[in-house]
């Protein structure tokens, strides 16, 4: 049943696309293709149910909150490490891989950009481990 529903939706989206192809290709089409579908009301119900059951589920929200804490702490600590000469900040600075050392950069924006590049490339498990290390929860023994 699910496969049939998906197939019908795909067929209709293809039809809507072909009917509006010239507008889409010239940038004149500014609507959501699915909003033109006969199934839009069903899709809205599915989206609402999915949002409630998945994206707003307590476990998911808890993980997102933790993610903000983890990334916020890491970014703040490394950003402070390039702006401060205090002993703790110097130690944190030495945790940065050499290729992300922004001391060569003169502009503060460029320095912060290097930190952003480093943090944004972290895996979840590495960021969590580093957060624990920076927070004193665990010791970096690698």
Secondary structure by P-SEA (a helix, b strand, c coil): caaaaaaaaaaaaaaaaaaaaaaaaaccccccccccccaaaaaaaaaaaaaaaccccaaaaaaaaaaaaaaaaaaaaaaaaaacccaaaaaaaaaccccccccccccaaaaaaaaaaaaaaccaaaaaaaaaaaaccccccc
